[in-house]
Amino acid sequence: MFTRPSGTVRTCVLLVLLAATGIAILELVREQTGTPGFFVGLGLALLPVAPLMAAFRWLGRAAPAPWPQLLLCFGWGACTAALIAILANNFATEWIAAATADPSGADRLGSVAIAPVVEESAKAAALLLVFAFHRRHFTGPADGFVVAGFTATGFAFTENILYLGNAFVQDLADGTGVLDSVTAATFFVRVVLSPFAHPLFTVLSGLGAGAAAVSVRRSHRICLPLLGLAAAMGMHALWNGSSQFGDHGFYIVYACVMVPAFGLLGWLAVRLRHRRLRAVADELALYAAAGWLAPAEVPALASMPARSLARTLARRSGGRAAGRAVARYEADAAALALLRNRARRGGTPLKADFARREKELLHRLWQRRATAGPALARAAVLEELLPPWSHASDPAGRVTVADPSTVPGPRRENARQDEPLREEPRQAEARQDEPRREEPFLRRSGPWTPATPAGPPSIRPCVLPGGDGVR
């Protein structure tokens, strides 16, 4: 019987594929540009990469995808998709030129009709791979936006090396000055004016794939990715064909189409980020009501400044290990919120998959709660996210830390899953008489170690009260 390969095997296969295509594309570009042109193009093409990656990472920070996944997407665009595009475009252009005996017409047709189809299809393959093998990290349009952006940034990087390297070689042959050079003009058009061109095209495919991932209707799951891919191809074809509209065609398309489209997608990115943070706040409030989170953690987890502050405070008092623990806690909490939000809307995961994933995330949260909980509570206080009547801190600015034995643990095995967490009456009365110890926030008195779950080692999936079942 056929068994699905493990994650390690899939990762190794993908890395081998990226390495092979990377070596091939680098050698192919070096042959076309020459060694001096290759290194000049490489240096200039690197300039827009970091800002673009930072912009797409900013969008995904509400529920961050793993960096290895994003870097693999960048590598797919820079290596595999670029190699497919160069080979397919050259083959199609040569075939058209031989069939029509019109090389210039073949170049124009290849640029407008062939290149958009080939390039956008090759880049969209990264979306398909992420959805197929890392579906848990593909929870909506925002994830498609980020994956498509990283893939297209990698593709544009390799393409810029080729264009800038060829321009530099031409300037060397003509002896042109720097300001009047083809290299300067190419750099201005591709790096200064339109570094977002390829990401803009491919993001349309990403939005379609992301919307399909959370759609209930099967027809939407099929049509939305195709519609997004068609929109990306159409936008790409319009951009490549702008030079055919006269001397000012490029500027007309740039001003009337590209800039408004870029502004619209920028607005959409901000809106998607805000919607994700609202979903995190709404869903985690239910988990806090059931005792899995402290109430002060919810507003901190729904605020990006508070999250960043919590990581900083943890690093200052507990070192880098504490900062990483808080970062993982924040990522797992956001993933848990989006998992429930997706299931509430009737997304594609089955109920069994939801329960298994929820149980896994709750266990990971519980392991790091002793480290991350106080840091997030303090961040909520410092960011003034709590109401003035909250007792999260005292006037001296110290957080009231309950004794570890009073931290609510997983549900008892014999408890009903549709009931909120409750304490035994005698235990509750005894704990009311116990003095609560107050400590200066993040005063390090020992190594920062993950908390061990109180109660049985197995955590039941949390079915929250109030009719919050999964449809």
URHUZI-V436535 format. One record per residue. N is the residue number from 1. RES is the residue in three letters. SS is DSSP state (A for helix, B for strand, O for the rest). D_CENTER is the distance of its C-alpha to the mean C-alpha in Angstrom with 1 decimal. Layout:
N_RES_SS_D_CENTER + N_RES_SS_D_CENTER
This chain:
1_MET_O_34.8 + 2_PHE_O_31.4 + 3_THR_O_28.8 + 4_ARG_O_25.1 + 5_PRO_O_24.3 + 6_SER_O_22.6 + 7_GLY_A_19.2 + 8_THR_A_20.9 + 9_VAL_A_22.9 + 10_ARG_A_20.0 + 11_THR_A_18.2 + 12_CYS_A_21.6 + 13_VAL_A_22.3 + 14_LEU_A_19.1 + 15_LEU_A_19.7 + 16_VAL_A_23.3 + 17_LEU_A_22.4 + 18_LEU_A_20.1 + 19_ALA_A_22.9 + 20_ALA_A_25.6 + 21_THR_A_24.0 + 22_GLY_A_23.1 + 23_ILE_A_26.7 + 24_ALA_A_28.0 + 25_ILE_A_26.0 + 26_LEU_A_26.9 + 27_GLU_A_30.5 + 28_LEU_A_30.6 + 29_VAL_A_29.4 + 30_ARG_A_31.8 + 31_GLU_A_34.6 + 32_GLN_A_34.0 + 33_THR_A_33.7 + 34_GLY_A_35.8 + 35_THR_A_35.0 + 36_PRO_A_35.4 + 37_GLY_A_33.5 + 38_PHE_A_30.6 + 39_PHE_A_30.3 + 40_VAL_A_30.7 + 41_GLY_A_28.0 + 42_LEU_A_25.7 + 43_GLY_A_26.2 + 44_LEU_A_25.8 + 45_ALA_A_22.8 + 46_LEU_O_20.9 + 47_LEU_A_21.3 + 48_PRO_A_18.6 + 49_VAL_A_15.9 + 50_ALA_A_15.1 + 51_PRO_A_15.1 + 52_LEU_A_12.8 + 53_MET_A_10.2 + 54_ALA_A_10.8 + 55_ALA_A_10.5 + 56_PHE_A_7.1 + 57_ARG_A_6.0 + 58_TRP_A_8.4 + 59_LEU_A_7.1 + 60_GLY_A_4.1 + 61_ARG_A_7.0 + 62_ALA_A_8.8 + 63_ALA_A_7.3 + 64_PRO_O_5.3 + 65_ALA_O_4.5 + 66_PRO_O_7.7 + 67_TRP_A_8.5 + 68_PRO_A_10.9 + 69_GLN_A_8.8 + 70_LEU_A_7.0 + 71_LEU_A_10.6 + 72_LEU_A_12.1 + 73_CYS_A_10.5 + 74_PHE_A_11.9 + 75_GLY_A_15.0 + 76_TRP_A_15.4 + 77_GLY_A_15.5 + 78_ALA_A_17.7 + 79_CYS_A_20.0 + 80_THR_A_20.3 + 81_ALA_A_19.5 + 82_ALA_A_21.6 + 83_LEU_A_24.4 + 84_ILE_A_24.5 + 85_ALA_A_24.7 + 86_ILE_A_27.4 + 87_LEU_A_29.5 + 88_ALA_A_29.3 + 89_ASN_A_29.9 + 90_ASN_A_32.8 + 91_PHE_A_34.3 + 92_ALA_A_34.2 + 93_THR_A_35.6 + 94_GLU_A_38.4 + 95_TRP_A_39.2 + 96_ILE_A_39.5 + 97_ALA_A_41.6 + 98_ALA_A_43.9 + 99_ALA_A_44.3 + 100_THR_A_45.0 + 101_ALA_O_46.5 + 102_ASP_O_44.6 + 103_PRO_A_42.1 + 104_SER_A_41.1 + 105_GLY_A_40.5 + 106_ALA_A_38.5 + 107_ASP_A_36.2 + 108_ARG_A_35.7 + 109_LEU_A_35.2 + 110_GLY_A_32.7 + 111_SER_A_30.7 + 112_VAL_A_30.6 + 113_ALA_A_30.7 + 114_ILE_A_29.6 + 115_ALA_A_26.9 + 116_PRO_A_24.6 + 117_VAL_A_25.0 + 118_VAL_A_24.5 + 119_GLU_A_21.7 + 120_GLU_A_19.5 + 121_SER_A_20.3 + 122_ALA_A_19.5 + 123_LYS_A_16.0 + 124_ALA_A_15.4 + 125_ALA_A_16.5 + 126_ALA_A_13.1 + 127_LEU_A_11.8 + 128_LEU_A_14.9 + 129_LEU_A_14.5 + 130_VAL_A_11.1 + 131_PHE_A_12.7 + 132_ALA_A_15.9 + 133_PHE_A_15.2 + 134_HIS_O_12.0 + 135_ARG_A_12.6 + 136_ARG_A_12.0 + 137_HIS_A_8.2 + 138_PHE_O_8.7 + 139_THR_O_10.1 + 140_GLY_O_10.4 + 141_PRO_A_10.2 + 142_ALA_A_7.2 + 143_ASP_A_5.1 + 144_GLY_A_7.8 + 145_PHE_A_7.6 + 146_VAL_A_4.5 + 147_VAL_A_6.0 + 148_ALA_A_9.3 + 149_GLY_A_9.0 + 150_PHE_A_8.7 + 151_THR_A_11.3 + 152_ALA_A_13.5 + 153_THR_A_13.5 + 154_GLY_A_14.9 + 155_PHE_A_17.3 + 156_ALA_A_18.6 + 157_PHE_A_19.1 + 158_THR_A_21.5 + 159_GLU_A_23.1 + 160_ASN_A_23.8 + 161_ILE_A_25.5 + 162_LEU_A_27.8 + 163_TYR_A_28.7 + 164_LEU_A_29.3 + 165_GLY_A_31.1 + 166_ASN_A_33.4 + 167_ALA_A_34.1 + 168_PHE_A_35.1 + 169_VAL_A_37.4 + 170_GLN_A_39.0 + 171_ASP_A_39.6 + 172_LEU_A_41.2 + 173_ALA_A_43.5 + 174_ASP_A_44.5 + 175_GLY_O_44.8 + 176_THR_O_42.9 + 177_GLY_O_42.2 + 178_VAL_O_38.8 + 179_LEU_O_38.7 + 180_ASP_O_40.1 + 181_SER_O_38.1 + 182_VAL_A_36.0 + 183_THR_A_33.3 + 184_ALA_A_33.2 + 185_ALA_A_33.0 + 186_THR_A_30.3 + 187_PHE_A_28.2 + 188_PHE_A_28.8 + 189_VAL_A_27.8 + 190_ARG_A_24.7 + 191_VAL_A_23.3 + 192_VAL_A_24.7 + 193_LEU_A_25.1 + 194_SER_O_22.3 + 195_PRO_O_19.5 + 196_PHE_O_17.2 + 197_ALA_A_19.2 + 198_HIS_A_17.4 + 199_PRO_A_13.9 + 200_LEU_A_15.7 + 201_PHE_A_17.3 + 202_THR_A_14.5 + 203_VAL_A_12.3 + 204_LEU_A_15.3 + 205_SER_A_14.9 + 206_GLY_A_11.2 + 207_LEU_A_12.5 + 208_GLY_A_15.4 + 209_ALA_A_13.7 + 210_GLY_A_11.5 + 211_ALA_A_14.7 + 212_ALA_A_16.6 + 213_ALA_A_14.6 + 214_VAL_O_15.9 + 215_SER_O_19.2 + 216_VAL_O_22.4 + 217_ARG_O_24.6 + 218_ARG_A_24.7 + 219_SER_A_25.7 + 220_HIS_A_22.6 + 221_ARG_A_20.5 + 222_ILE_A_22.5 + 223_CYS_A_23.1 + 224_LEU_A_19.8 + 225_PRO_A_18.0 + 226_LEU_A_21.3 + 227_LEU_A_21.7 + 228_GLY_A_18.3 + 229_LEU_A_19.3 + 230_ALA_A_22.8 + 231_ALA_A_21.6 + 232_ALA_A_19.6 + 233_MET_A_22.8 + 234_GLY_A_25.0 + 235_MET_A_23.3 + 236_HIS_A_23.3 + 237_ALA_A_26.9 + 238_LEU_A_27.9 + 239_TRP_A_26.5 + 240_ASN_A_28.2 + 241_GLY_A_31.4 + 242_SER_A_31.6 + 243_SER_A_34.2 + 244_GLN_A_36.4 + 245_PHE_A_37.0 + 246_GLY_O_39.4 + 247_ASP_O_39.4 + 248_HIS_O_37.1 + 249_GLY_A_34.9 + 250_PHE_A_31.9 + 251_TYR_A_32.2 + 252_ILE_A_32.8 + 253_VAL_A_29.7 + 254_TYR_A_27.6 + 255_ALA_A_29.0 + 256_CYS_A_29.4 + 257_VAL_A_26.3 + 258_MET_A_23.6 + 259_VAL_A_23.7 + 260_PRO_A_23.9 + 261_ALA_A_21.0 + 262_PHE_A_18.9 + 263_GLY_A_20.0 + 264_LEU_A_19.4 + 265_LEU_A_15.7 + 266_GLY_A_15.4 + 267_TRP_A_17.1 + 268_LEU_A_15.0 + 269_ALA_A_11.7 + 270_VAL_A_13.7 + 271_ARG_A_15.1 + 272_LEU_A_12.0 + 273_ARG_A_10.9 + 274_HIS_A_14.5 + 275_ARG_A_14.8 + 276_ARG_A_12.1 + 277_LEU_A_14.1 + 278_ARG_A_17.3 + 279_ALA_A_16.4 + 280_VAL_A_15.7 + 281_ALA_A_19.0 + 282_ASP_A_20.9 + 283_GLU_A_20.0 + 284_LEU_A_20.4 + 285_ALA_A_23.7 + 286_LEU_A_25.0 + 287_TYR_A_24.2 + 288_ALA_A_25.8 + 289_ALA_A_28.8 + 290_ALA_O_29.2 + 291_GLY_O_29.2 + 292_TRP_O_26.0 + 293_LEU_O_24.7 + 294_ALA_O_26.8 + 295_PRO_A_27.1 + 296_ALA_A_26.2 + 297_GLU_A_22.8 + 298_VAL_A_21.5 + 299_PRO_A_21.7 + 300_ALA_A_20.3 + 301_LEU_A_17.2 + 302_ALA_O_16.8 + 303_SER_O_17.2 + 304_MET_A_14.8 + 305_PRO_A_18.0 + 306_ALA_A_19.5 + 307_ARG_A_16.8 + 308_SER_A_17.1 + 309_LEU_A_20.8 + 310_ALA_A_20.9 + 311_ARG_A_19.3 + 312_THR_A_21.8 + 313_LEU_A_24.7 + 314_ALA_A_24.0 + 315_ARG_A_23.9 + 316_ARG_A_27.1 + 317_SER_A_29.0 + 318_GLY_A_27.6 + 319_GLY_A_26.2 + 320_ARG_A_23.0 + 321_ALA_A_23.1 + 322_ALA_A_23.2 + 323_GLY_A_20.2 + 324_ARG_A_18.1 + 325_ALA_A_19.5 + 326_VAL_A_18.6 + 327_ALA_A_14.9 + 328_ARG_A_14.8 + 329_TYR_A_16.8 + 330_GLU_A_14.5 + 331_ALA_A_11.5 + 332_ASP_A_14.0 + 333_ALA_A_15.5 + 334_ALA_A_12.5 + 335_ALA_A_11.9 + 336_LEU_A_15.6 + 337_ALA_A_15.8 + 338_LEU_A_13.4 + 339_LEU_A_15.3 + 340_ARG_A_18.5 + 341_ASN_A_17.5 + 342_ARG_A_16.6 + 343_ALA_A_19.9 + 344_ARG_A_21.8 + 345_ARG_O_21.0 + 346_GLY_O_22.2 + 347_GLY_O_19.1 + 348_THR_O_19.6 + 349_PRO_O_19.6 + 350_LEU_O_23.2 + 351_LYS_A_24.7 + 352_ALA_A_25.4 + 353_ASP_A_21.8 + 354_PHE_A_20.8 + 355_ALA_A_23.6 + 356_ARG_A_22.8 + 357_ARG_A_19.2 + 358_GLU_A_20.3 + 359_LYS_A_23.0 + 360_GLU_A_20.8 + 361_LEU_A_18.5 + 362_LEU_A_21.6 + 363_HIS_A_23.3 + 364_ARG_A_20.6 + 365_LEU_A_20.6 + 366_TRP_A_24.4 + 367_GLN_A_24.5 + 368_ARG_A_22.9 + 369_ARG_A_24.3 + 370_ALA_A_27.3 + 371_THR_A_25.2 + 372_ALA_A_22.4 + 373_GLY_A_24.5 + 374_PRO_A_26.9 + 375_ALA_A_24.4 + 376_LEU_A_22.5 + 377_ALA_A_25.9 + 378_ARG_A_27.1 + 379_ALA_A_24.1 + 380_ALA_A_24.7 + 381_VAL_A_28.3 + 382_LEU_A_27.7 + 383_GLU_O_25.4 + 384_GLU_O_28.0 + 385_LEU_O_25.8 + 386_LEU_O_28.6 + 387_PRO_O_31.8 + 388_PRO_O_34.9 + 389_TRP_O_36.6 + 390_SER_O_33.9 + 391_HIS_O_35.4 + 392_ALA_O_32.2 + 393_SER_B_34.2 + 394_ASP_O_37.8 + 395_PRO_O_39.4 + 396_ALA_O_39.2 + 397_GLY_O_35.4 + 398_ARG_O_35.2 + 399_VAL_B_33.1 + 400_THR_B_35.2 + 401_VAL_O_34.1 + 402_ALA_O_35.6 + 403_ASP_O_37.2 + 404_PRO_A_34.9 + 405_SER_A_37.3 + 406_THR_A_36.6 + 407_VAL_O_32.9 + 408_PRO_O_32.4 + 409_GLY_O_31.6 + 410_PRO_O_30.5 + 411_ARG_O_32.7 + 412_ARG_O_36.0 + 413_GLU_O_36.6 + 414_ASN_O_39.4 + 415_ALA_O_37.6 + 416_ARG_O_36.9 + 417_GLN_O_33.2 + 418_ASP_O_33.7 + 419_GLU_O_35.2 + 420_PRO_O_33.5 + 421_LEU_O_33.9 + 422_ARG_O_37.5 + 423_GLU_O_39.6 + 424_GLU_O_43.1 + 425_PRO_A_45.7 + 426_ARG_A_47.5 + 427_GLN_A_44.3 + 428_ALA_A_43.2 + 429_GLU_A_46.7 + 430_ALA_A_46.8 + 431_ARG_A_43.4 + 432_GLN_A_44.6 + 433_ASP_A_47.5 + 434_GLU_O_45.5 + 435_PRO_O_44.7 + 436_ARG_O_41.1 + 437_ARG_O_40.3 + 438_GLU_B_38.7 + 439_GLU_B_37.1 + 440_PRO_O_35.9 + 441_PHE_O_32.1 + 442_LEU_O_30.5 + 443_ARG_O_33.9 + 444_ARG_O_33.4 + 445_SER_O_36.3 + 446_GLY_O_34.9 + 447_PRO_O_31.9 + 448_TRP_O_28.6 + 449_THR_O_28.3 + 450_PRO_O_26.2 + 451_ALA_O_28.3 + 452_THR_O_30.0 + 453_PRO_O_29.9 + 454_ALA_O_33.2 + 455_GLY_O_34.9 + 456_PRO_O_34.5 + 457_PRO_O_31.8 + 458_SER_O_30.5 + 459_ILE_O_28.4 + 460_ARG_O_29.0 + 461_PRO_O_26.2 + 462_CYS_O_26.5 + 463_VAL_O_28.1 + 464_LEU_O_28.3 + 465_PRO_O_31.5 + 466_GLY_O_32.1 + 467_GLY_O_31.6 + 468_ASP_O_27.8 + 469_GLY_O_28.1 + 470_VAL_O_25.6 + 471_ARG_O_26.9
